[in-house]
Amino acid sequence: MIHPSLLKKQRILLITLLALMIGTAIMSMGLGSAALSYNRLIPTFLGEGTFKEEFVLFSIRLPRLLITLLAGMALALSGAILQGITRNDLADPGIIGINSGAGVAVAIFFLFFPIEPGSFVYMLPLAAFCGAILTVCCIYLFSYSKNTGLEPVRLVLVGIGFSMALSGAMIVLISSAEREKVDFIAKWLAGSIWGTDWPFIWALLPWLAILIPFTLYKANRLNLLGISESAAIGVGVSIEKERIILQITAVALAASAVSVTGGISFIGLMAPHIAKALVGPRNQLFIPLAILIGGWLLLLADTLGRNLIEPNGIPAGMMVALIGAPYFMFLLLKK
């Protein structure tokens, strides 16, 4: 049973994070090269803006804002799941190679398959998922030992190795590609939010609408897997089955996110840690907070990055890495 004081604390933190997200979203909608002053936001929302104001808000700023929020939430939840099933605080879809696997699949799909305008946006998450799941299978194959099972430290090291190898494969793929396609993949590698139109939102939203409730339903299983294998077996949990199901869930979340935002790491590392520090390690409590923290962190990084340097700004992936890389080193030394 969860103590009422912890539930109250969680509710207060959820409200605080929602307020932060709304404040950052308002700041994001008013900043940019195209003028849209803050006092014109509400009239434009109500349909009383000029053609230019409505175009800037509804066709440029709002889709990008929603994509960034959704992707940050997906990456944070993916990281929380991975840390739970591997019992490794350093697990993150970007660090252990899942994002790189998805990226290679996206590059192959983009370079070598015919692109149909109507279906391209919906096929990207599926292509990314296929690449990510193949990568995870390979990582598990090299990380698993018959005597000791899945070794958390080995998983991270193997994942980093795969991530570097796949980055090299990406360079080989684009070395002979057309200039326009190379530019797209370069933006993807940098973590630039490129899927900034409404169809990308409809392509990403169903994955989260299904997988967030499913993960919350599996929260108690995650608690047991995070404690120890013997505890999970003692209450009748099928460890390998639950691990596979939750691993596929984490891969699907990460792949769907990076297919439209590019290779963004560290959100899945930082958000669960911050949430656990606030309300403790119980998944029912920290996962909702981690989801909101992930969305807010990526939105803040993108908002600051695209307005720091004109005209193109700094990709959100680089802004997150500036914070996340030192944080990863801190955790590595601590653990």
C-alpha positions as a printed NumPy array, in Angstrom:
array([[  0.   ,   0.   ,   0.   ],
       [  1.279,   3.45 ,  -0.927],
       [  1.368,   5.93 ,   1.961],
       [ -1.172,   8.795,   1.553],
       [  1.555,  11.415,   2.111],
       [  3.498,  10.063,  -0.9  ],
       [  0.377,  10.173,  -3.066],
       [ -0.25 ,  13.758,  -1.978],
       [  3.357,  14.672,  -2.764],
       [  3.047,  13.035,  -6.187],
       [ -0.129,  15.017,  -6.973],
       [  1.54 ,  18.295,  -5.981],
       [  4.574,  17.489,  -8.147],
       [  2.361,  16.51 , -11.102],
       [  0.535,  19.844, -10.888],
       [  3.869,  21.693, -10.602],
       [  5.272,  19.901, -13.654],
       [  2.119,  20.586, -15.67 ],
       [  2.458,  24.28 , -14.772],
       [  6.125,  24.204, -15.873],
       [  5.171,  22.543, -19.153],
       [  2.439,  25.094, -19.843],
       [  4.783,  27.982, -19.001],
       [  7.533,  26.603, -21.244],
       [  5.001,  25.949, -24.033],
       [  3.802,  29.574, -23.884],
       [  7.417,  30.756, -23.973],
       [  8.104,  28.471, -26.942],
       [  5.089,  29.705, -28.921],
       [  6.18 ,  33.332, -28.564],
       [  9.847,  32.866, -29.447],
       [ 11.305,  32.482, -32.93 ],
       [ 12.376,  34.264, -36.072],
       [  8.763,  34.841, -37.192],
       [  7.094,  37.488, -35.061],
       [  4.209,  36.37 , -32.837],
       [  3.938,  38.487, -29.699],
       [  2.603,  37.003, -26.478],
       [ -0.368,  39.376, -26.345],
       [ -1.507,  37.954, -29.719],
       [ -1.419,  34.275, -28.671],
       [ -4.936,  34.089, -27.198],
       [ -6.62 ,  36.067, -30.031],
       [ -4.819,  33.83 , -32.571],
       [ -5.971,  30.698, -30.742],
       [ -9.525,  32.035, -30.883],
       [ -9.313,  32.588, -34.641],
       [ -8.892,  36.356, -34.46 ],
       [ -5.283,  36.531, -35.677],
       [ -3.948,  37.542, -39.056],
       [ -3.154,  34.928, -41.702],
       [  0.556,  35.169, -40.848],
       [ -0.042,  34.783, -37.104],
       [ -2.295,  31.739, -37.6  ],
       [  0.185,  30.166, -40.006],
       [  3.108,  30.659, -37.598],
       [  1.164,  29.299, -34.615],
       [ -0.82 ,  26.41 , -36.115],
       [  1.515,  25.289, -38.901],
       [  4.964,  25.861, -37.351],
       [  5.107,  26.427, -33.582],
       [  2.268,  24.251, -32.228],
       [  3.059,  21.02 , -34.161],
       [  6.746,  21.257, -33.22 ],
       [  5.832,  21.885, -29.588],
       [  3.51 ,  18.865, -29.404],
       [  5.957,  16.561, -31.213],
       [  8.723,  17.571, -28.795],
       [  6.528,  16.957, -25.753],
       [  5.345,  13.56 , -26.97 ],
       [  8.836,  12.42 , -27.96 ],
       [ 10.298,  13.482, -24.613],
       [  7.574,  11.558, -22.793],
       [  8.195,   8.429, -24.887],
       [ 11.968,   8.539, -24.34 ],
       [ 11.57 ,   9.065, -20.584],
       [  9.179,   6.14 , -20.241],
       [ 11.438,   3.94 , -22.374],
       [ 14.382,   4.759, -20.1  ],
       [ 12.342,   4.029, -16.967],
       [ 11.374,   0.597, -18.315],
       [ 14.933,  -0.259, -19.351],
       [ 16.34 ,   0.736, -15.958],
       [ 13.722,  -1.426, -14.255],
       [ 14.116,  -4.624, -16.265],
       [ 17.939,  -4.477, -16.322],
       [ 18.333,  -3.161, -12.742],
       [ 20.851,  -0.729, -14.195],
       [ 20.606,   2.992, -13.472],
       [ 22.732,   3.774, -16.554],
       [ 20.312,   2.217, -19.053],
       [ 18.942,   4.635, -21.652],
       [ 17.682,   3.957, -25.203],
       [ 20.278,   6.335, -26.634],
       [ 23.231,   5.108, -24.625],
       [ 22.731,   1.358, -25.102],
       [ 22.273,   1.537, -28.87 ],
       [ 18.498,   1.352, -29.4  ],
       [ 18.352,   4.823, -30.949],
       [ 21.282,   4.014, -33.241],
       [ 19.575,   0.839, -34.435],
       [ 16.415,   2.797, -35.14 ],
       [ 18.473,   5.44 , -36.937],
       [ 20.138,   2.958, -39.273],
       [ 16.73 ,   1.493, -40.152],
       [ 15.334,   4.994, -40.814],
       [ 18.361,   5.788, -43.02 ],
       [ 17.968,   2.556, -45.025],
       [ 14.241,   3.174, -45.427],
       [ 14.808,   6.799, -46.455],
       [ 17.66 ,   6.071, -48.882],
       [ 16.573,   2.868, -50.595],
       [ 12.797,   2.509, -50.397],
       [ 10.334,   4.425, -52.574],
       [  8.785,   7.255, -50.572],
       [  5.019,   7.629, -50.833],
       [  3.938,  11.045, -49.469],
       [  0.776,   9.676, -47.863],
       [  2.309,   6.723, -46.026],
       [  5.913,   7.834, -45.401],
       [  5.222,   9.475, -42.045],
       [  3.379,   6.4  , -40.729],
       [  5.948,   3.912, -42.035],
       [  8.89 ,   5.669, -40.342],
       [  8.043,   4.518, -36.773],
       [  7.59 ,   0.951, -38.03 ],
       [ 10.954,   1.019, -39.829],
       [ 12.607,   2.465, -36.727],
       [ 10.978,  -0.21 , -34.539],
       [ 12.276,  -3.031, -36.754],
       [ 15.83 ,  -1.643, -36.616],
       [ 15.672,  -1.087, -32.865],
       [ 14.31 ,  -4.552, -32.06 ],
       [ 17.03 ,  -6.242, -34.142],
       [ 19.645,  -4.175, -32.313],
       [ 18.227,  -5.131, -28.917],
       [ 18.26 ,  -8.823, -29.835],
       [ 21.959,  -8.568, -30.749],
       [ 22.799,  -6.632, -27.571],
       [ 21.005,  -9.2  , -25.421],
       [ 22.752, -12.041, -27.219],
       [ 26.171, -10.609, -26.323],
       [ 25.161,  -9.488, -22.803],
       [ 23.502, -12.689, -21.614],
       [ 25.411, -15.396, -19.801],
       [ 24.096, -18.887, -19.059],
       [ 25.657, -18.828, -15.594],
       [ 24.805, -15.302, -14.403],
       [ 21.922, -14.299, -16.67 ],
       [ 21.685, -10.719, -17.931],
       [ 24.63 ,  -8.709, -16.599],
       [ 23.687,  -5.006, -16.207],
       [ 27.189,  -3.542, -16.574],
       [ 27.953,  -5.76 , -19.556],
       [ 24.652,  -4.676, -21.138],
       [ 25.69 ,  -1.012, -21.025],
       [ 29.184,  -1.705, -22.383],
       [ 27.888,  -3.902, -25.22 ],
       [ 25.2  ,  -1.315, -25.964],
       [ 27.759,   1.488, -26.212],
       [ 29.847,  -0.676, -28.545],
       [ 26.839,  -1.353, -30.775],
       [ 25.936,   2.336, -30.749],
       [ 29.394,   3.289, -32.022],
       [ 29.396,   0.504, -34.639],
       [ 25.971,   1.545, -35.917],
       [ 27.073,   5.18 , -36.092],
       [ 29.921,   4.012, -38.334],
       [ 27.426,   2.047, -40.451],
       [ 25.354,   5.22 , -40.79 ],
       [ 28.366,   7.105, -42.159],
       [ 29.002,   4.338, -44.705],
       [ 25.34 ,   4.456, -45.781],
       [ 25.3  ,   8.19 , -46.415],
       [ 28.752,   8.402, -48.031],
       [ 27.333,   7.79 , -51.51 ],
       [ 23.829,   9.194, -51.036],
       [ 22.318,  12.282, -52.656],
       [ 23.082,  15.643, -51.074],
       [ 19.476,  16.333, -49.996],
       [ 19.164,  12.949, -48.305],
       [ 22.531,  13.336, -46.599],
       [ 21.388,  16.671, -45.153],
       [ 18.283,  15.005, -43.718],
       [ 20.271,  12.169, -42.08 ],
       [ 22.842,  14.64 , -40.71 ],
       [ 20.013,  16.547, -39.027],
       [ 18.649,  13.279, -37.667],
       [ 22.034,  12.344, -36.183],
       [ 22.311,  15.738, -34.484],
       [ 18.927,  15.292, -32.812],
       [ 17.189,  18.051, -34.72 ],
       [ 13.398,  18.052, -34.38 ],
       [ 12.54 ,  17.556, -38.029],
       [  9.019,  16.056, -37.914],
       [  7.204,  19.332, -37.343],
       [  3.85 ,  18.84 , -39.025],
       [  0.484,  17.499, -37.844],
       [  0.736,  14.079, -39.583],
       [  3.811,  13.302, -37.463],
       [  1.745,  13.909, -34.333],
       [ -0.956,  11.486, -35.519],
       [  1.783,   8.956, -36.322],
       [  3.344,   9.197, -32.843],
       [  0.265,   9.671, -30.65 ],
       [ -1.227,   6.125, -30.959],
       [  2.016,   4.543, -29.727],
       [  1.899,   6.616, -26.533],
       [ -1.868,   6.288, -26.094],
       [ -1.482,   2.491, -25.975],
       [  1.927,   2.003, -24.345],
       [  1.717,   4.532, -21.46 ],
       [ -1.402,   2.897, -19.898],
       [  0.069,  -0.55 , -20.609],
       [  3.289,   0.331, -18.749],
       [  1.361,   1.735, -15.782],
       [ -0.636,  -1.523, -15.744],
       [  2.689,  -3.417, -15.616],
       [  4.158,  -1.128, -12.919],
       [  3.953,  -3.757, -10.188],
       [  5.774,  -6.273, -12.428],
       [  8.487,  -3.658, -12.929],
       [  8.754,  -3.22 ,  -9.151],
       [  9.35 ,  -6.948,  -8.716],
       [ 11.848,  -7.187, -11.594],
       [ 13.711,  -4.179, -10.191],
       [ 14.128,  -5.774,  -6.748],
       [ 15.528,  -9.193,  -7.666],
       [ 14.823, -12.222,  -9.809],
       [ 14.275, -14.444,  -6.76 ],
       [ 11.585, -12.084,  -5.406],
       [  9.819, -12.046,  -8.768],
       [  9.95 , -15.839,  -9.078],
       [  8.689, -16.174,  -5.491],
       [  5.399, -14.43 ,  -6.331],
       [  4.929, -16.343,  -9.57 ],
       [  6.21 , -13.85 , -12.141],
       [  7.478, -15.321, -15.404],
       [ 10.706, -13.319, -15.568],
       [ 11.766, -13.903, -19.154],
       [  8.25 , -13.413, -20.518],
       [  7.76 , -10.131, -18.636],
       [ 11.216,  -8.903, -19.627],
       [ 10.581,  -9.575, -23.299],
       [  7.166,  -7.854, -23.235],
       [  8.503,  -4.806, -21.393],
       [ 11.631,  -4.687, -23.551],
       [  9.484,  -4.596, -26.698],
       [  7.426,  -1.806, -25.094],
       [ 10.576,   0.225, -24.353],
       [ 11.904,  -0.305, -27.879],
       [  8.584,   0.716, -29.451],
       [  8.474,   3.92 , -27.383],
       [ 12.06 ,   4.894, -28.195],
       [ 11.785,   4.007, -31.888],
       [  8.55 ,   5.927, -32.406],
       [ 10.067,   8.987, -30.741],
       [ 13.427,   9.096, -32.529],
       [ 11.822,   8.417, -35.92 ],
       [ 10.484,  11.986, -35.862],
       [ 12.953,  13.778, -33.586],
       [ 16.314,  12.286, -34.515],
       [ 18.947,  10.661, -32.346],
       [ 18.288,  12.144, -28.9  ],
       [ 19.989,  10.552, -25.9  ],
       [ 19.992,  11.135, -22.126],
       [ 16.295,  12.074, -21.733],
       [ 15.603,   8.442, -20.83 ],
       [ 18.514,   8.542, -18.389],
       [ 17.795,  11.809, -16.575],
       [ 13.991,  11.901, -16.309],
       [ 13.561,   8.623, -14.342],
       [ 16.418,   9.55 , -11.993],
       [ 14.934,  12.952, -11.221],
       [ 11.498,  11.386, -10.657],
       [ 12.92 ,   8.697,  -8.335],
       [ 14.761,  11.357,  -6.33 ],
       [ 11.436,  13.17 ,  -5.824],
       [  9.065,  10.323,  -4.87 ],
       [ 11.152,   7.173,  -4.494],
       [ 11.686,   4.042,  -6.624],
       [  8.117,   2.686,  -6.747],
       [  7.084,   2.644, -10.415],
       [  3.447,   3.591,  -9.773],
       [  4.696,   6.852,  -8.247],
       [  7.688,   7.9  , -10.298],
       [  6.682,   6.838, -13.845],
       [  3.958,   9.53 , -14.262],
       [  6.448,  12.143, -13.022],
       [  9.205,  10.82 , -15.297],
       [  6.896,  11.069, -18.322],
       [  6.149,  14.745, -17.617],
       [  9.785,  15.541, -16.778],
       [ 10.948,  13.966, -20.062],
       [  8.456,  15.989, -22.088],
       [  9.367,  19.203, -20.294],
       [ 13.146,  18.65 , -20.574],
       [ 13.034,  18.071, -24.338],
       [ 10.655,  21.   , -24.881],
       [ 12.937,  23.29 , -22.855],
       [ 16.051,  22.074, -24.707],
       [ 14.41 ,  22.617, -28.105],
       [ 13.044,  26.044, -27.147],
       [ 16.417,  27.276, -25.909],
       [ 18.395,  25.612, -28.718],
       [ 16.424,  27.012, -31.638],
       [ 16.588,  30.564, -30.27 ],
       [ 20.228,  30.752, -29.128],
       [ 21.896,  30.997, -32.534],
       [ 20.318,  32.406, -35.679],
       [ 19.047,  31.251, -38.099],
       [ 18.963,  27.483, -37.467],
       [ 19.818,  27.332, -33.777],
       [ 21.322,  24.357, -31.902],
       [ 19.639,  20.917, -32.324],
       [ 17.698,  19.741, -29.282],
       [ 19.796,  16.556, -29.151],
       [ 22.97 ,  18.595, -28.683],
       [ 21.355,  20.77 , -25.993],
       [ 20.251,  17.66 , -24.076],
       [ 23.709,  16.09 , -24.489],
       [ 25.384,  19.18 , -22.978],
       [ 23.513,  18.417, -19.756],
       [ 23.149,  14.659, -20.042],
       [ 26.76 ,  13.67 , -20.802],
       [ 28.179,  15.134, -17.534],
       [ 25.225,  13.595, -15.682],
       [ 26.002,  10.188, -17.214],
       [ 29.655,  10.494, -16.141],
       [ 28.545,  11.404, -12.618],
       [ 26.295,   8.326, -12.421],
       [ 29.007,   6.1  , -13.915],
       [ 31.515,   7.198, -11.26 ],
       [ 28.901,   6.96 ,  -8.512],
       [ 27.786,   3.417,  -9.446]])
